[in-house]
Amino acid sequence: MKAARIVGRVFCTQQYPSLEGLKLLLIQPMDWETKADKGGPIVAADACGSGSSEFVYWVASREAAVAFKDVPPVDAAVIGIIEGHQVRNFREGRG
């Protein structure tokens, strides 16, 4: 899973039939620790009802397609909204 911020929405006048009714979002991949941008924005299908400017987690490739009931042809999917998280280097031991 990867972190991202929702930066926009994508609207299509024509699309593949199994994408009918799916919300397409423009997401900006981000670093988990610093929330810094990682690369350019990408289009992802919304599987969880997320909204504008939310911090979310997303998956790509096959995992993105199986996040939906009818397995649409998507390469990225938002699958959760991040309410909070803790980042810690577990290799350094406890403390």
Biopython code that builds the backbone (N, CA, C, O; Angstrom):
import numpy as np
from Bio.PDB.StructureBuilder import StructureBuilder

atoms = [
    (1, "MET", "N", (0.841, -1.180, 0.000)),
    (1, "MET", "CA", (0.000, 0.000, 0.000)),
    (1, "MET", "C", (0.880, 1.235, 0.000)),
    (1, "MET", "O", (1.985, 1.244, 0.541)),
    (2, "LYS", "N", (0.357, 2.262, -0.618)),
    (2, "LYS", "CA", (1.090, 3.514, -0.749)),
    (2, "LYS", "C", (0.204, 4.657, -0.278)),
    (2, "LYS", "O", (-1.022, 4.548, -0.305)),
    (3, "ALA", "N", (0.812, 5.739, 0.148)),
    (3, "ALA", "CA", (0.068, 6.904, 0.621)),
    (3, "ALA", "C", (-0.074, 7.932, -0.497)),
    (3, "ALA", "O", (0.774, 8.028, -1.385)),
    (4, "ALA", "N", (-1.164, 8.699, -0.436)),
    (4, "ALA", "CA", (-1.394, 9.762, -1.426)),
    (4, "ALA", "C", (-2.369, 10.781, -0.864)),
    (4, "ALA", "O", (-3.060, 10.526, 0.122)),
    (5, "ARG", "N", (-2.411, 11.929, -1.502)),
    (5, "ARG", "CA", (-3.392, 12.966, -1.198)),
    (5, "ARG", "C", (-4.251, 13.134, -2.441)),
    (5, "ARG", "O", (-3.739, 13.151, -3.560)),
    (6, "ILE", "N", (-5.562, 13.257, -2.242)),
    (6, "ILE", "CA", (-6.465, 13.475, -3.370)),
    (6, "ILE", "C", (-6.361, 14.933, -3.787)),
    (6, "ILE", "O", (-6.550, 15.836, -2.973)),
    (7, "VAL", "N", (-6.059, 15.155, -5.064)),
    (7, "VAL", "CA", (-5.873, 16.514, -5.555)),
    (7, "VAL", "C", (-6.912, 16.925, -6.593)),
    (7, "VAL", "O", (-6.956, 18.085, -7.003)),
    (8, "GLY", "N", (-7.742, 15.986, -7.017)),
    (8, "GLY", "CA", (-8.749, 16.346, -8.017)),
    (8, "GLY", "C", (-9.606, 15.162, -8.409)),
    (8, "GLY", "O", (-9.498, 14.072, -7.846)),
    (9, "ARG", "N", (-10.459, 15.403, -9.386)),
    (9, "ARG", "CA", (-11.357, 14.369, -9.883)),
    (9, "ARG", "C", (-11.278, 14.342, -11.406)),
    (9, "ARG", "O", (-11.045, 15.372, -12.039)),
    (10, "VAL", "N", (-11.469, 13.179, -11.983)),
    (10, "VAL", "CA", (-11.395, 13.012, -13.426)),
    (10, "VAL", "C", (-12.786, 12.662, -13.945)),
    (10, "VAL", "O", (-13.451, 11.782, -13.399)),
    (11, "PHE", "N", (-13.228, 13.353, -15.004)),
    (11, "PHE", "CA", (-14.521, 13.099, -15.621)),
    (11, "PHE", "C", (-14.292, 12.645, -17.062)),
    (11, "PHE", "O", (-13.471, 13.225, -17.773)),
    (12, "CYS", "N", (-15.008, 11.616, -17.492)),
    (12, "CYS", "CA", (-14.849, 11.068, -18.843)),
    (12, "CYS", "C", (-16.191, 11.053, -19.558)),
    (12, "CYS", "O", (-17.195, 10.632, -18.983)),
    (13, "THR", "N", (-16.218, 11.500, -20.789)),
    (13, "THR", "CA", (-17.452, 11.443, -21.565)),
    (13, "THR", "C", (-17.661, 10.056, -22.151)),
    (13, "THR", "O", (-18.798, 9.628, -22.351)),
    (14, "GLN", "N", (-16.574, 9.357, -22.423)),
    (14, "GLN", "CA", (-16.647, 7.984, -22.911)),
    (14, "GLN", "C", (-15.665, 7.144, -22.101)),
    (14, "GLN", "O", (-14.534, 7.559, -21.851)),
    (15, "GLN", "N", (-16.112, 5.965, -21.698)),
    (15, "GLN", "CA", (-15.253, 5.101, -20.919)),
    (15, "GLN", "C", (-15.632, 3.642, -21.119)),
    (15, "GLN", "O", (-16.694, 3.339, -21.662)),
    (16, "TYR", "N", (-14.780, 2.758, -20.690)),
    (16, "TYR", "CA", (-15.027, 1.323, -20.773)),
    (16, "TYR", "C", (-16.281, 0.990, -19.969)),
    (16, "TYR", "O", (-16.451, 1.537, -18.880)),
    (17, "PRO", "N", (-17.167, 0.118, -20.453)),
    (17, "PRO", "CA", (-18.446, -0.152, -19.783)),
    (17, "PRO", "C", (-18.343, -0.555, -18.305)),
    (17, "PRO", "O", (-19.199, -0.160, -17.513)),
    (18, "SER", "N", (-17.330, -1.322, -17.912)),
    (18, "SER", "CA", (-17.248, -1.738, -16.509)),
    (18, "SER", "C", (-16.766, -0.615, -15.585)),
    (18, "SER", "O", (-16.764, -0.784, -14.366)),
    (19, "LEU", "N", (-16.357, 0.529, -16.146)),
    (19, "LEU", "CA", (-16.001, 1.694, -15.330)),
    (19, "LEU", "C", (-17.224, 2.562, -15.021)),
    (19, "LEU", "O", (-17.132, 3.521, -14.255)),
    (20, "GLU", "N", (-18.358, 2.224, -15.614)),
    (20, "GLU", "CA", (-19.582, 2.992, -15.409)),
    (20, "GLU", "C", (-19.920, 3.064, -13.918)),
    (20, "GLU", "O", (-20.021, 2.039, -13.244)),
    (21, "GLY", "N", (-20.090, 4.273, -13.422)),
    (21, "GLY", "CA", (-20.447, 4.475, -12.016)),
    (21, "GLY", "C", (-19.278, 4.581, -11.055)),
    (21, "GLY", "O", (-19.480, 4.908, -9.886)),
    (22, "LEU", "N", (-18.053, 4.313, -11.514)),
    (22, "LEU", "CA", (-16.888, 4.453, -10.642)),
    (22, "LEU", "C", (-16.422, 5.902, -10.608)),
    (22, "LEU", "O", (-16.420, 6.589, -11.629)),
    (23, "LYS", "N", (-16.032, 6.356, -9.434)),
    (23, "LYS", "CA", (-15.476, 7.701, -9.289)),
    (23, "LYS", "C", (-13.974, 7.608, -9.564)),
    (23, "LYS", "O", (-13.274, 6.805, -8.949)),
    (24, "LEU", "N", (-13.489, 8.428, -10.485)),
    (24, "LEU", "CA", (-12.070, 8.473, -10.811)),
    (24, "LEU", "C", (-11.454, 9.705, -10.164)),
    (24, "LEU", "O", (-11.939, 10.822, -10.340)),
    (25, "LEU", "N", (-10.380, 9.486, -9.414)),
    (25, "LEU", "CA", (-9.725, 10.557, -8.672)),
    (25, "LEU", "C", (-8.325, 10.810, -9.200)),
    (25, "LEU", "O", (-7.672, 9.904, -9.719)),
    (26, "LEU", "N", (-7.874, 12.033, -9.068)),
    (26, "LEU", "CA", (-6.496, 12.396, -9.364)),
    (26, "LEU", "C", (-5.785, 12.422, -8.017)),
    (26, "LEU", "O", (-6.114, 13.234, -7.152)),
    (27, "ILE", "N", (-4.810, 11.533, -7.840)),
    (27, "ILE", "CA", (-4.117, 11.458, -6.556)),
    (27, "ILE", "C", (-2.645, 11.801, -6.724)),
    (27, "ILE", "O", (-2.044, 11.533, -7.765)),
    (28, "GLN", "N", (-2.079, 12.394, -5.687)),
    (28, "GLN", "CA", (-0.661, 12.733, -5.655)),
    (28, "GLN", "C", (0.032, 11.771, -4.692)),
    (28, "GLN", "O", (-0.144, 11.892, -3.480)),
    (29, "PRO", "N", (0.819, 10.813, -5.204)),
    (29, "PRO", "CA", (1.545, 9.910, -4.308)),
    (29, "PRO", "C", (2.455, 10.699, -3.368)),
    (29, "PRO", "O", (3.065, 11.695, -3.756)),
    (30, "MET", "N", (2.533, 10.225, -2.114)),
    (30, "MET", "CA", (3.298, 10.932, -1.093)),
    (30, "MET", "C", (4.136, 9.968, -0.276)),
    (30, "MET", "O", (3.880, 8.764, -0.256)),
    (31, "ASP", "N", (5.126, 10.503, 0.390)),
    (31, "ASP", "CA", (5.960, 9.751, 1.311)),
    (31, "ASP", "C", (5.197, 9.586, 2.636)),
    (31, "ASP", "O", (4.528, 10.518, 3.082)),
    (32, "TRP", "N", (5.293, 8.420, 3.256)),
    (32, "TRP", "CA", (4.569, 8.180, 4.514)),
    (32, "TRP", "C", (5.082, 9.056, 5.652)),
    (32, "TRP", "O", (4.289, 9.553, 6.451)),
    (33, "GLU", "N", (6.380, 9.249, 5.734)),
    (33, "GLU", "CA", (6.944, 9.972, 6.869)),
    (33, "GLU", "C", (6.793, 11.483, 6.761)),
    (33, "GLU", "O", (6.314, 12.127, 7.694)),
    (34, "THR", "N", (7.196, 12.048, 5.638)),
    (34, "THR", "CA", (7.234, 13.499, 5.512)),
    (34, "THR", "C", (6.033, 14.067, 4.769)),
    (34, "THR", "O", (5.832, 15.281, 4.734)),
    (35, "LYS", "N", (5.239, 13.187, 4.180)),
    (35, "LYS", "CA", (4.113, 13.590, 3.336)),
    (35, "LYS", "C", (4.571, 14.459, 2.165)),
    (35, "LYS", "O", (3.828, 15.312, 1.681)),
    (36, "ALA", "N", (5.814, 14.224, 1.718)),
    (36, "ALA", "CA", (6.348, 14.934, 0.549)),
    (36, "ALA", "C", (5.890, 14.214, -0.723)),
    (36, "ALA", "O", (5.702, 12.998, -0.727)),
    (37, "ASP", "N", (5.716, 14.976, -1.788)),
    (37, "ASP", "CA", (5.300, 14.398, -3.063)),
    (37, "ASP", "C", (6.319, 13.388, -3.570)),
    (37, "ASP", "O", (7.527, 13.584, -3.442)),
    (38, "LYS", "N", (5.806, 12.293, -4.151)),
    (38, "LYS", "CA", (6.661, 11.269, -4.770)),
    (38, "LYS", "C", (6.178, 11.076, -6.192)),
    (38, "LYS", "O", (5.241, 10.316, -6.433)),
    (39, "GLY", "N", (6.808, 11.758, -7.136)),
    (39, "GLY", "CA", (6.414, 11.644, -8.538)),
    (39, "GLY", "C", (5.217, 12.506, -8.875)),
    (39, "GLY", "O", (4.773, 13.323, -8.069)),
    (40, "GLY", "N", (4.701, 12.313, -10.077)),
    (40, "GLY", "CA", (3.569, 13.092, -10.553)),
    (40, "GLY", "C", (2.238, 12.470, -10.159)),
    (40, "GLY", "O", (2.193, 11.313, -9.743)),
    (41, "PRO", "N", (1.154, 13.228, -10.288)),
    (41, "PRO", "CA", (-0.169, 12.703, -9.956)),
    (41, "PRO", "C", (-0.604, 11.602, -10.917)),
    (41, "PRO", "O", (-0.169, 11.564, -12.068)),
    (42, "ILE", "N", (-1.465, 10.707, -10.436)),
    (42, "ILE", "CA", (-1.992, 9.622, -11.254)),
    (42, "ILE", "C", (-3.504, 9.525, -11.058)),
    (42, "ILE", "O", (-4.054, 10.070, -10.101)),
    (43, "VAL", "N", (-4.160, 8.828, -11.972)),
    (43, "VAL", "CA", (-5.601, 8.603, -11.873)),
    (43, "VAL", "C", (-5.828, 7.270, -11.170)),
    (43, "VAL", "O", (-5.198, 6.266, -11.502)),
    (44, "ALA", "N", (-6.744, 7.270, -10.184)),
    (44, "ALA", "CA", (-7.079, 6.049, -9.453)),
    (44, "ALA", "C", (-8.585, 5.965, -9.277)),
    (44, "ALA", "O", (-9.253, 6.980, -9.078)),
    (45, "ALA", "N", (-9.114, 4.758, -9.351)),
    (45, "ALA", "CA", (-10.534, 4.540, -9.098)),
    (45, "ALA", "C", (-10.762, 4.523, -7.587)),
    (45, "ALA", "O", (-9.918, 4.038, -6.833)),
    (46, "ASP", "N", (-11.895, 5.050, -7.151)),
    (46, "ASP", "CA", (-12.210, 5.153, -5.727)),
    (46, "ASP", "C", (-13.045, 3.954, -5.283)),
    (46, "ASP", "O", (-14.144, 3.736, -5.792)),
    (47, "ALA", "N", (-12.517, 3.174, -4.325)),
    (47, "ALA", "CA", (-13.226, 2.002, -3.818)),
    (47, "ALA", "C", (-13.799, 2.228, -2.421)),
    (47, "ALA", "O", (-14.447, 1.338, -1.871)),
    (48, "CYS", "N", (-13.569, 3.418, -1.836)),
    (48, "CYS", "CA", (-13.968, 3.596, -0.444)),
    (48, "CYS", "C", (-14.768, 4.865, -0.169)),
    (48, "CYS", "O", (-15.099, 5.129, 0.987)),
    (49, "GLY", "N", (-15.082, 5.642, -1.165)),
    (49, "GLY", "CA", (-15.871, 6.857, -0.942)),
    (49, "GLY", "C", (-15.079, 8.015, -0.378)),
    (49, "GLY", "O", (-15.613, 8.804, 0.401)),
    (50, "SER", "N", (-13.825, 8.135, -0.750)),
    (50, "SER", "CA", (-12.994, 9.230, -0.260)),
    (50, "SER", "C", (-13.350, 10.538, -0.956)),
    (50, "SER", "O", (-14.019, 10.552, -1.989)),
    (51, "GLY", "N", (-12.882, 11.641, -0.362)),
    (51, "GLY", "CA", (-13.222, 12.950, -0.892)),
    (51, "GLY", "C", (-12.023, 13.856, -1.065)),
    (51, "GLY", "O", (-10.877, 13.449, -0.872)),
    (52, "SER", "N", (-12.306, 15.072, -1.428)),
    (52, "SER", "CA", (-11.300, 16.071, -1.751)),
    (52, "SER", "C", (-10.304, 16.298, -0.618)),
    (52, "SER", "O", (-10.689, 16.430, 0.543)),
    (53, "SER", "N", (-9.032, 16.341, -0.965)),
    (53, "SER", "CA", (-7.906, 16.658, -0.084)),
    (53, "SER", "C", (-7.650, 15.636, 1.015)),
    (53, "SER", "O", (-6.839, 15.903, 1.903)),
    (54, "GLU", "N", (-8.301, 14.485, 0.996)),
    (54, "GLU", "CA", (-8.075, 13.491, 2.040)),
    (54, "GLU", "C", (-6.755, 12.771, 1.814)),
    (54, "GLU", "O", (-6.302, 12.612, 0.680)),
    (55, "PHE", "N", (-6.144, 12.336, 2.918)),
    (55, "PHE", "CA", (-4.930, 11.528, 2.901)),
    (55, "PHE", "C", (-5.401, 10.077, 2.831)),
    (55, "PHE", "O", (-6.122, 9.623, 3.719)),
    (56, "VAL", "N", (-5.008, 9.348, 1.796)),
    (56, "VAL", "CA", (-5.545, 8.012, 1.546)),
    (56, "VAL", "C", (-4.419, 7.013, 1.292)),
    (56, "VAL", "O", (-3.261, 7.392, 1.116)),
    (57, "TYR", "N", (-4.782, 5.727, 1.275)),
    (57, "TYR", "CA", (-3.829, 4.736, 0.809)),
    (57, "TYR", "C", (-4.397, 4.054, -0.419)),
    (57, "TYR", "O", (-5.610, 3.908, -0.574)),
    (58, "TRP", "N", (-3.485, 3.639, -1.288)),
    (58, "TRP", "CA", (-3.883, 3.106, -2.585)),
    (58, "TRP", "C", (-2.990, 1.935, -2.973)),
    (58, "TRP", "O", (-1.893, 1.756, -2.444)),
    (59, "VAL", "N", (-3.496, 1.149, -3.912)),
    (59, "VAL", "CA", (-2.753, 0.003, -4.431)),
    (59, "VAL", "C", (-2.713, 0.103, -5.953)),
    (59, "VAL", "O", (-3.492, 0.834, -6.565)),
    (60, "ALA", "N", (-1.794, -0.643, -6.543)),
    (60, "ALA", "CA", (-1.647, -0.616, -8.000)),
    (60, "ALA", "C", (-1.679, -2.037, -8.562)),
    (60, "ALA", "O", (-1.664, -3.018, -7.818)),
    (61, "SER", "N", (-1.723, -2.123, -9.874)),
    (61, "SER", "CA", (-1.677, -3.384, -10.623)),
    (61, "SER", "C", (-2.874, -4.271, -10.332)),
    (61, "SER", "O", (-4.000, -3.780, -10.250)),
    (62, "ARG", "N", (-2.651, -5.552, -10.177)),
    (62, "ARG", "CA", (-3.727, -6.534, -9.979)),
    (62, "ARG", "C", (-4.533, -6.235, -8.714)),
    (62, "ARG", "O", (-5.752, -6.407, -8.714)),
    (63, "GLU", "N", (-3.889, -5.797, -7.652)),
    (63, "GLU", "CA", (-4.577, -5.482, -6.409)),
    (63, "GLU", "C", (-5.611, -4.379, -6.607)),
    (63, "GLU", "O", (-6.644, -4.367, -5.938)),
    (64, "ALA", "N", (-5.340, -3.465, -7.514)),
    (64, "ALA", "CA", (-6.282, -2.381, -7.787)),
    (64, "ALA", "C", (-7.542, -2.914, -8.454)),
    (64, "ALA", "O", (-8.646, -2.496, -8.106)),
    (65, "ALA", "N", (-7.397, -3.814, -9.391)),
    (65, "ALA", "CA", (-8.548, -4.354, -10.106)),
    (65, "ALA", "C", (-9.441, -5.202, -9.204)),
    (65, "ALA", "O", (-10.665, -5.135, -9.315)),
    (66, "VAL", "N", (-8.853, -5.994, -8.317)),
    (66, "VAL", "CA", (-9.666, -6.860, -7.464)),
    (66, "VAL", "C", (-10.292, -6.126, -6.281)),
    (66, "VAL", "O", (-11.023, -6.733, -5.499)),
    (67, "ALA", "N", (-10.019, -4.842, -6.140)),
    (67, "ALA", "CA", (-10.659, -4.049, -5.087)),
    (67, "ALA", "C", (-12.134, -3.788, -5.402)),
    (67, "ALA", "O", (-12.880, -3.301, -4.552)),
    (68, "PHE", "N", (-12.545, -4.113, -6.623)),
    (68, "PHE", "CA", (-13.916, -3.878, -7.062)),
    (68, "PHE", "C", (-14.614, -5.199, -7.383)),
    (68, "PHE", "O", (-13.969, -6.197, -7.707)),
    (69, "LYS", "N", (-15.906, -5.184, -7.290)),
    (69, "LYS", "CA", (-16.719, -6.384, -7.501)),
    (69, "LYS", "C", (-16.591, -6.952, -8.912)),
    (69, "LYS", "O", (-16.431, -8.162, -9.069)),
    (70, "ASP", "N", (-16.658, -6.117, -9.932)),
    (70, "ASP", "CA", (-16.679, -6.576, -11.317)),
    (70, "ASP", "C", (-15.317, -6.580, -12.007)),
    (70, "ASP", "O", (-15.252, -6.796, -13.217)),
    (71, "VAL", "N", (-14.238, -6.349, -11.281)),
    (71, "VAL", "CA", (-12.870, -6.320, -11.797)),
    (71, "VAL", "C", (-12.742, -5.454, -13.050)),
    (71, "VAL", "O", (-12.518, -5.971, -14.145)),
    (72, "PRO", "N", (-12.884, -4.131, -12.889)),
    (72, "PRO", "CA", (-12.735, -3.233, -14.035)),
    (72, "PRO", "C", (-11.267, -3.095, -14.439)),
    (72, "PRO", "O", (-10.379, -3.459, -13.668)),
    (73, "PRO", "N", (-11.004, -2.577, -15.633)),
    (73, "PRO", "CA", (-9.616, -2.414, -16.088)),
    (73, "PRO", "C", (-8.971, -1.160, -15.494)),
    (73, "PRO", "O", (-8.835, -0.146, -16.178)),
    (74, "VAL", "N", (-8.577, -1.231, -14.229)),
    (74, "VAL", "CA", (-7.920, -0.098, -13.570)),
    (74, "VAL", "C", (-6.526, -0.524, -13.130)),
    (74, "VAL", "O", (-6.280, -1.698, -12.853)),
    (75, "ASP", "N", (-5.623, 0.441, -13.071)),
    (75, "ASP", "CA", (-4.254, 0.166, -12.670)),
    (75, "ASP", "C", (-3.935, 0.732, -11.296)),
    (75, "ASP", "O", (-2.880, 0.437, -10.736)),
    (76, "ALA", "N", (-4.839, 1.548, -10.743)),
    (76, "ALA", "CA", (-4.649, 2.114, -9.405)),
    (76, "ALA", "C", (-6.009, 2.291, -8.752)),
    (76, "ALA", "O", (-6.980, 2.658, -9.413)),
    (77, "ALA", "N", (-6.077, 2.028, -7.445)),
    (77, "ALA", "CA", (-7.337, 2.162, -6.722)),
    (77, "ALA", "C", (-7.090, 2.696, -5.323)),
    (77, "ALA", "O", (-6.187, 2.234, -4.627)),
    (78, "VAL", "N", (-7.891, 3.667, -4.911)),
    (78, "VAL", "CA", (-7.873, 4.164, -3.543)),
    (78, "VAL", "C", (-8.721, 3.195, -2.733)),
    (78, "VAL", "O", (-9.897, 2.993, -3.035)),
    (79, "ILE", "N", (-8.118, 2.587, -1.688)),
    (79, "ILE", "CA", (-8.848, 1.576, -0.929)),
    (79, "ILE", "C", (-9.072, 1.942, 0.535)),
    (79, "ILE", "O", (-9.675, 1.161, 1.272)),
    (80, "GLY", "N", (-8.607, 3.099, 0.970)),
    (80, "GLY", "CA", (-8.839, 3.498, 2.354)),
    (80, "GLY", "C", (-8.480, 4.938, 2.627)),
    (80, "GLY", "O", (-7.670, 5.543, 1.924)),
    (81, "ILE", "N", (-9.099, 5.478, 3.663)),
    (81, "ILE", "CA", (-8.833, 6.847, 4.111)),
    (81, "ILE", "C", (-7.983, 6.761, 5.371)),
    (81, "ILE", "O", (-8.326, 6.033, 6.302)),
    (82, "ILE", "N", (-6.886, 7.492, 5.409)),
    (82, "ILE", "CA", (-5.976, 7.458, 6.550)),
    (82, "ILE", "C", (-6.425, 8.513, 7.565)),
    (82, "ILE", "O", (-6.402, 9.711, 7.283)),
    (83, "GLU", "N", (-6.826, 8.055, 8.728)),
    (83, "GLU", "CA", (-7.220, 8.959, 9.817)),
    (83, "GLU", "C", (-5.995, 9.399, 10.614)),
    (83, "GLU", "O", (-5.956, 10.512, 11.138)),
    (84, "GLY", "N", (-5.010, 8.533, 10.701)),
    (84, "GLY", "CA", (-3.779, 8.821, 11.412)),
    (84, "GLY", "C", (-2.819, 7.667, 11.206)),
    (84, "GLY", "O", (-3.244, 6.572, 10.837)),
    (85, "HIS", "N", (-1.542, 7.888, 11.435)),
    (85, "HIS", "CA", (-0.562, 6.820, 11.305)),
    (85, "HIS", "C", (0.666, 7.155, 12.122)),
    (85, "HIS", "O", (0.912, 8.309, 12.471)),
    (86, "GLN", "N", (1.432, 6.116, 12.419)),
    (86, "GLN", "CA", (2.669, 6.281, 13.163)),
    (86, "GLN", "C", (3.779, 5.620, 12.378)),
    (86, "GLN", "O", (3.663, 4.458, 11.988)),
    (87, "VAL", "N", (4.849, 6.348, 12.145)),
    (87, "VAL", "CA", (5.989, 5.814, 11.420)),
    (87, "VAL", "C", (7.141, 5.695, 12.401)),
    (87, "VAL", "O", (7.481, 6.648, 13.103)),
    (88, "ARG", "N", (7.744, 4.493, 12.440)),
    (88, "ARG", "CA", (8.832, 4.265, 13.375)),
    (88, "ARG", "C", (9.804, 3.282, 12.743)),
    (88, "ARG", "O", (9.385, 2.369, 12.031)),
    (89, "ASN", "N", (11.069, 3.452, 12.988)),
    (89, "ASN", "CA", (12.070, 2.526, 12.475)),
    (89, "ASN", "C", (12.167, 1.345, 13.434)),
    (89, "ASN", "O", (12.792, 1.453, 14.489)),
    (90, "PHE", "N", (11.558, 0.227, 13.079)),
    (90, "PHE", "CA", (11.516, -0.935, 13.944)),
    (90, "PHE", "C", (12.829, -1.699, 13.970)),
    (90, "PHE", "O", (12.999, -2.582, 14.811)),
    (91, "ARG", "N", (13.745, -1.397, 13.093)),
    (91, "ARG", "CA", (15.035, -2.072, 13.084)),
    (91, "ARG", "C", (15.934, -1.595, 14.216)),
    (91, "ARG", "O", (16.884, -2.288, 14.581)),
    (92, "GLU", "N", (15.653, -0.438, 14.770)),
    (92, "GLU", "CA", (16.475, 0.121, 15.842)),
    (92, "GLU", "C", (16.092, -0.444, 17.206)),
    (92, "GLU", "O", (16.706, -0.086, 18.211)),
    (93, "GLY", "N", (15.117, -1.295, 17.258)),
    (93, "GLY", "CA", (14.684, -1.859, 18.543)),
    (93, "GLY", "C", (13.600, -1.027, 19.179)),
    (93, "GLY", "O", (13.118, -0.055, 18.597)),
    (94, "ARG", "N", (13.231, -1.405, 20.348)),
    (94, "ARG", "CA", (12.153, -0.699, 21.063)),
    (94, "ARG", "C", (12.690, 0.543, 21.747)),
    (94, "ARG", "O", (13.859, 0.630, 22.126)),
    (95, "GLY", "N", (11.783, 1.502, 21.889)),
    (95, "GLY", "CA", (12.223, 2.676, 22.613)),
    (95, "GLY", "C", (11.801, 3.948, 22.075)),
    (95, "GLY", "O", (12.133, 4.994, 22.632)),
]
sb = StructureBuilder()
sb.init_structure("model")
sb.init_model(0)
sb.init_chain("A")
sb.init_seg("    ")
for serial, (resi, resn, name, xyz) in enumerate(atoms, 1):
    if name == "N":
        sb.init_residue(resn, " ", resi, " ")
    sb.init_atom(name, np.array(xyz, "f"), 0.0, 1.0, " ", f" {name:<3s}", serial, name[0])
structure = sb.get_structure()
